Amino acid sequence: MIFPISMSDEEYKLISEYAAHKKMSTSDFIINATLEQIEDEEDLKLYEKAEAEFNADPITYSHEEVKKFLGLNK
């Protein structure tokens, strides 16, 4: 699929030079950067959800307690 993107000459130069430095095509660099941004935002949402769940019920267990629960103590 072809997806045109509008940017200034300066923006294109900066992006294409950076992509070349990373030994990537400009197109691959833009795709990878976009997908990484999406993944980062999804990770942040998951973190915020987990943090809210923990703050609502902040129970923690030590390694020794977990080993005991799982019957791993020798």
C-alpha positions as CSV (number, residue, x, y, z in Angstrom):
1,M,0.0,0.0,0.0
2,I,1.3,3.5,-0.8
3,F,0.6,6.2,1.8
4,P,1.7,9.7,0.9
5,I,3.1,11.8,3.7
6,S,3.5,15.6,3.6
7,M,6.5,17.1,5.3
8,S,8.9,19.9,4.8
9,D,12.2,19.5,3.0
10,E,14.0,20.0,6.3
11,E,12.0,17.3,8.0
12,Y,12.6,14.9,5.1
13,K,16.3,15.6,5.1
14,L,16.5,15.0,8.9
15,I,14.5,11.8,8.8
16,S,16.3,10.4,5.7
17,E,19.8,11.2,7.1
18,Y,18.9,9.6,10.4
19,A,17.5,6.5,8.7
20,A,20.6,6.2,6.5
21,H,22.7,6.4,9.7
22,K,20.7,3.5,11.1
23,K,21.2,1.7,7.7
24,M,17.5,1.8,7.0
25,S,15.4,3.1,4.2
26,T,13.5,6.2,5.0
27,S,10.2,4.3,4.5
28,D,11.3,1.5,6.8
29,F,12.4,3.9,9.4
30,I,9.1,5.8,9.4
31,I,7.1,2.6,9.6
32,N,9.3,1.2,12.4
33,A,9.1,4.5,14.4
34,T,5.4,4.7,14.0
35,L,4.9,1.1,15.1
36,E,7.2,1.6,18.1
37,Q,5.2,4.7,19.1
38,I,2.0,2.7,19.0
39,E,3.6,-0.1,21.1
40,D,4.9,2.4,23.6
41,E,1.5,3.9,24.1
42,E,-0.1,0.5,24.5
43,D,2.5,-0.5,27.0
44,L,1.9,2.7,29.0
45,K,-1.9,2.0,29.1
46,L,-1.2,-1.6,30.4
47,Y,1.2,-0.2,33.0
48,E,-1.3,2.4,34.1
49,K,-4.0,-0.3,34.4
50,A,-1.7,-2.6,36.4
51,E,-0.7,0.3,38.6
52,A,-4.3,1.2,39.3
53,E,-5.2,-2.4,40.1
54,F,-2.2,-2.7,42.5
55,N,-3.1,0.6,44.2
56,A,-6.6,-0.6,44.8
57,D,-5.3,-3.8,46.5
58,P,-1.5,-3.4,47.3
59,I,-0.7,-6.9,48.5
60,T,2.8,-8.1,47.7
61,Y,4.6,-11.4,48.4
62,S,8.3,-12.1,48.9
63,H,10.2,-14.7,46.8
64,E,10.1,-17.0,49.8
65,E,6.4,-16.7,50.2
66,V,5.8,-17.5,46.5
67,K,8.1,-20.5,46.6
68,K,6.1,-21.8,49.6
69,F,2.8,-21.2,47.9
70,L,4.1,-23.2,44.9
71,G,5.7,-25.9,47.0
72,L,9.2,-25.1,45.7
73,N,10.9,-24.9,49.1
74,K,13.6,-27.5,49.5
